């Protein structure tokens, strides 16, 4: 059957030939990688006419090293849009081996619905650098990318260089941000509704609570007037009822005032703080005389504010300065201001600054500064209600009002060394977007 003329290679011979092919393939891949990464400047190739030397320009070498190390994709196109060169990152982005990318039209890797955007960029970029977003086809998935296009002068003529930046993470972050914004909008809407309900509840509850409280005070006072008909022990209990009902009335009024601050109140006018403080001192005339208090007032500004609310701020702070005085020591309160360039307690003084800092300093009992946050919180008290009356809401109201006026409020103190309150307010609410 003629089989005697056929020569069969042994298994060992076939394995040897396969190993030789693998070696040559690895050598070729190493050579290609060396060329791509700029590790060689020249190649010696054997041809039918002998050995020939091929040199690589140093500029090209630097360019290849830079492009290969980029985390972005990079391609070079000719006038027809054919890929002349691409780095390894671009091949990974389109999920193709390098051999399947070179010589392909770049638009083949653009999603169909984005090809018109790419064509517009391709036409424009030959006369000026441009950028745009498209979607890159990558196997079964798509990748949003930004294209940065610019022309290159090569030996073969003008070519187009495109840098591709993967926008996947950015797009995901944008979607997450948009979702968060929508969620915040819904939460804000629900919060506004809740605030409205809370304000109505506080108003109704405060009114309904004050009516029975008023009766308690009236009937307690009537009983007190008839002390001859009650025992000394009952008189003590009666006095406690009167004191407790008085404190409860103050608490209800303060809660109502605090809840009303959440309501929209856009009545802003230029308020002369100096005149406002003098009016308050007239209200405090009796307690000032009783305690022999000394009040020193410096020059105070006229600034944009809601007059009623700002009055509450100074009323609460000055009231505390008079209340928390050292026994047998006349209160000494100083109030002064300075214009500042920035909204900060330590900002540089500026006679024409957009902000004003008002300082109220007293020589009272003071407090430990570690509790400075507590004094601006609702119902927080640093002193016994048996020694110092009050509801613990006054400074919380002051803080909320200053916040609504886009300002700052803080306090510094030491026990027994008095307290200093600093208020920073914008001169005009328009400057802070009110």
Phi, psi and omega in degrees: 000013176077007183291343181294339181271352182270131178252129179257137177274146180283166179299322181294321180294318178297317179296323179294317179296320179296320178295323178295317178298317178299319180297314180295323179295315178297320179296320178295317179297319178296321179295315179299317180296321179296320178293315183296322185265005175075025181279347179232149179251348181205154178230141174252118183246136178271132178228183181296334181264006180120196181273141177234143181259126176246122180256152178246133181295143180296325178297317178297322181298312179299318181297316181296318180299314181298313183295320182292331182272355180291146174275346176270159174283151180218134177223155174238128183244153171269187183298333180275355180088015179274140180285115177270329182206149171209153176272173184295328182296322179295319179300321178292325182294327180261006176055044179228150173290155182303323183296338181265000183256315182298133179089000180265146174295131182301325183295344177296339181262006180262136178301141184309318184285356180245003183294325179295324177296318179295316181299323178296317178295318183297322179289322185283324191290345181287341180253339178201150178297144180209165180225154178189165181250136175222179177244127183265133176281127181225083182065237181275351183242168178242149181232120176288131182224156171256131178260130173244111188250135176208153181272152178234140175266106178249169180301326182281353182127194181280130177237172182245126177257131179234127174255128182250121178252123180292123182257012184304308181296319181296316179296321179296320179294321179295318178296319179295320179296317179298319178296319179296318179299316179295320179294319178296322178297317178295318179295321179296320178297316179294324180292320178298318178297318179295320179296318178299317178297320182294320179296317179296319179297315182298318180295311180294314182297318181296318179294315182292327179286326183291330182295306178294329179295321179298321179293322178300316181294318182297310183289330176294320179294322178296319178295323181295326180292338181252052184295337180294340183262001179235156181284159177304323180294318179294327179297322178295314179298321181296319179296322178293323178297316181297315180296317181294320180292327178294317178294322180295322178297317178298320180296317180298316180297317181294319178297318179297317178297319181294317182293327181291340180293339180283342180288152179291123179220098187257017180283090181252133178216168177281110185257125176279105184296327180299313179294319181300317181293320179297322176297320179295321181294331175293322177295326182268014188305315184294314180291328177295317178292319182298323182260002182055040183288148176245126181241117176255122182243123176272191178288127181242150189276171168249116184224163181290126179194168169274114189303313182299319182289315180295327176300319178300320181301306183291326177298315182293318182290315180293322178300317178295322180297323177284323184289311186269052178270160178283130180308137179065014176238118180300130177297139176234114185242130176242138179229121178213171183217165174207144177282146183223152182282329186234162177275081180199148181292331181256021182291158180287139179293136181215117185298340179243020183296160183277354182232160179228135176252124179250127183246129177240113185241138178229173180245034185279203186287340179067191179198165177282127185298343178293346178259015186300325178291326184295324188291342179261007180262155180298136173063014179273129178232138177259352182229155182296137179290345178287330180267323183230119181286161180140164184257347182081018181249340187308311182285333175294321176296315180301316181297317181294322179295315180297321176299318180294337178265016178058038181243190180230148178218130177212173179215146174232148184189167169220146179303127179080359184245016180080179181225151178234121177255132179240130180240129174245123181228146174289145179294322176230138181288339179296328182292341181249017175078023180290000000 
